[in-house]
Amino acid sequence: MPPIYAAIDLGGTKVTCALASADGAILAERSIPTASQDGPDAVLARIAALAADLSRETGATPQAAGMGVPGLVDRAKGATLFLPNLVTQWRGVEVARILGAHLGCPIYLLNDVRIATLGEMTFGHGSKTGTMVFFAIGTGIGGGVVIDGRLRLGELGAAGELGHQTILPDGPLCGCGNHGCLEALASGPAIAAEGARLLHSGMAPKLYELAQGRIGAVTPTLMAAAAEAGDEAVRDVLVRAATYIGIGAANMVTALHPDLVVLGGGVSTIGPLLLDTVRETVLRRVRMFPVDHVAIRNSALSDKAGLYGGVALAMRAGEL
Amino acid sequence: MPPIYAAIDLGGTKVTCALASADGAILAERSIPTASQDGPDAVLARIAALAADLSRETGATPQAAGMGVPGLVDRAKGATLFLPNLVTQWRGVEVARILGAHLGCPIYLLNDVRIATLGEMTFGHGSKTGTMVFFAIGTGIGGGVVIDGRLRLGELGAAGELGHQTILPDGPLCGCGNHGCLEALASGPAIAAEGARLLHSGMAPKLYELAQGRIGAVTPTLMAAAAEAGDEAVRDVLVRAATYIGIGAANMVTALHPDLVVLGGGVSTIGPLLLDTVRETVLRRVRMFPVDHVAIRNSALSDKAGLYGGVALAMRAGEL
């Protein structure tokens, strides 16, 4: 039987676990609530039980597991350093040791967005290119950088925080403490907040209709539909956010001259307006060398880039 | 006799040539005017004669030469692609072939700021670190990126144009055609222009005195002296420019988590105000991971980084 790998994607709300073969074929996949208020030991025990269930159902035993976590890790120790969105923040939890004892295989940890970048470079658009910049645009904006086929990590696995480039020096306060970060200007919540501002203004009748007047129903996806249906003010908000993302992408293209820029995360899939605007902005902003051959694409793996990255990490941890 | 290498630094105004040993000891060095209006053949013949003079005087024959040029090159062909500041712009000049025939050794070409980065990584502060970001701040702002000991070039040797990050999306027009580039905000001419604005305003009495009222005499160095002597408005200009450089540095630290950021070029040596402000800005802007251990220093090679880079390129071209 060919080798099987486990992928674990630990989020603030849910944990997803999958078993896959080395070519990226997923044999089984399931999610459970994280419920981090129970503490790290309980969460890890549930993850172990979930992986055991998948193993039993498929008859496949993983050789190794790759796990993405929302925060900083000590890769050498296989321990979490700081997961800001989980209860207790998981400082110094020896995940590889604890989970490894349950699963009976090596466990490798990586930041969730770096692992998604690894997924895209292994099983997605990046598999044919040497140098790639990856933006994950969702509740926050994360990223990752691949140089000559190697994921740039830095000693904390923290390199690639592309959502925390300063785009507007005097811009709004970001969750990280800086002002004017790309994340503060163009993440899902930043875009939706602008939609909420417009909802009762009379400038967004289609959005009002689609959201049935409820501010809580406004999402970037709904806003894209409203813009498509004719709400110029909503379209303006989306173009502005996409232009900021384009500036962030242009800065990385200027610095690194990659072959490929990939947009992933939930916000990246709202429609062609976002991708087109990012492309136009990169062409307009990068003038020092020709960039028409730098491909700018949506992720080939959509919301599964993190899971595929777990498989890649399990397979390739030693090469990182 | 240990091997000897030639370094050639081709600028818009002057050409400098040096002979050096593999440990970076310079045996001889001399500059002549570029006089690019004579055309590439004449300029290259003069460079060859200069190198021959140095060889004869030292009794040393170079094994290879590394040459920095102000623009884009085709490294594989050893040809210039576009040198915007030289008369005729040197499109497709086969410098390695022409100069190699004169000198009787291989000639390697690289963009002038990438070659300075190579100098700093080989003979300067970068020699002990794996990942370095280099800003060359002078008439323009150039840069270079070293990842895990390898200079990032991209196919045109154009990666590392850190002066063309967008810092203010609606900022002033840059020479490259983009708006709000770091270069348009914090290069020597950008700083001096702000000094010139203040000169007759009554807000810069010390600068007025030092420049003897002549706008043409205002330089960033003179402005640093005026700020030191008490001109608060001049100090404000320098702090603002340094803050922009700090934002550019912070963006690169956030993206790449280097061990080291180096500031080179003439403007980098105007005094501690610049370096201190860049340091403070990086600490204030990068909040996603601890950066107090990221060293931020002035170039160890000062205005010779390009020449040392030529020596390094002659020695190491095959490894790039």
Chai-1 contact restraints between the chains, C-beta under 6 A:
chainA,res_idxA,chainB,res_idxB,connection_type,confidence,min_distance_angstrom,max_distance_angstrom,comment,restraint_id
A,I147,B,I147,contact,1.0,0.0,6.0,A-B,restraint_1
A,G154,B,H257,contact,1.0,0.0,6.0,A-B,restraint_2
A,L156,B,F289,contact,1.0,0.0,6.0,A-B,restraint_3
A,A158,B,H257,contact,1.0,0.0,6.0,A-B,restraint_4
A,A158,B,F289,contact,1.0,0.0,6.0,A-B,restraint_5
A,A159,B,L256,contact,1.0,0.0,6.0,A-B,restraint_6
A,A159,B,H257,contact,1.0,0.0,6.0,A-B,restraint_7
A,E161,B,T254,contact,1.0,0.0,6.0,A-B,restraint_8
A,E161,B,M288,contact,1.0,0.0,6.0,A-B,restraint_9
A,L162,B,A255,contact,1.0,0.0,6.0,A-B,restraint_10
A,H164,B,T254,contact,1.0,0.0,6.0,A-B,restraint_11
A,H164,B,M288,contact,1.0,0.0,6.0,A-B,restraint_12
A,Q165,B,N251,contact,1.0,0.0,6.0,A-B,restraint_13
A,Q165,B,T254,contact,1.0,0.0,6.0,A-B,restraint_14
A,T166,B,I247,contact,1.0,0.0,6.0,A-B,restraint_15
A,T166,B,R285,contact,1.0,0.0,6.0,A-B,restraint_16
A,P169,B,I247,contact,1.0,0.0,6.0,A-B,restraint_17
A,C176,B,R287,contact,1.0,0.0,6.0,A-B,restraint_18
A,C176,B,M288,contact,1.0,0.0,6.0,A-B,restraint_19
A,G177,B,R287,contact,1.0,0.0,6.0,A-B,restraint_20
A,N178,B,R285,contact,1.0,0.0,6.0,A-B,restraint_21
A,N178,B,R287,contact,1.0,0.0,6.0,A-B,restraint_22
A,I247,B,T166,contact,1.0,0.0,6.0,A-B,restraint_23
A,I247,B,P169,contact,1.0,0.0,6.0,A-B,restraint_24
A,N251,B,Q165,contact,1.0,0.0,6.0,A-B,restraint_25
A,T254,B,E161,contact,1.0,0.0,6.0,A-B,restraint_26
A,T254,B,H164,contact,1.0,0.0,6.0,A-B,restraint_27
A,T254,B,Q165,contact,1.0,0.0,6.0,A-B,restraint_28
A,A255,B,L162,contact,1.0,0.0,6.0,A-B,restraint_29
A,L256,B,A159,contact,1.0,0.0,6.0,A-B,restraint_30
A,H257,B,G154,contact,1.0,0.0,6.0,A-B,restraint_31
A,H257,B,A158,contact,1.0,0.0,6.0,A-B,restraint_32
A,H257,B,A159,contact,1.0,0.0,6.0,A-B,restraint_33
A,R285,B,T166,contact,1.0,0.0,6.0,A-B,restraint_34
A,R285,B,N178,contact,1.0,0.0,6.0,A-B,restraint_35
A,R287,B,C176,contact,1.0,0.0,6.0,A-B,restraint_36
A,R287,B,G177,contact,1.0,0.0,6.0,A-B,restraint_37
A,R287,B,N178,contact,1.0,0.0,6.0,A-B,restraint_38
A,M288,B,E161,contact,1.0,0.0,6.0,A-B,restraint_39
A,M288,B,H164,contact,1.0,0.0,6.0,A-B,restraint_40
A,M288,B,C176,contact,1.0,0.0,6.0,A-B,restraint_41
A,F289,B,L156,contact,1.0,0.0,6.0,A-B,restraint_42
A,F289,B,A158,contact,1.0,0.0,6.0,A-B,restraint_43
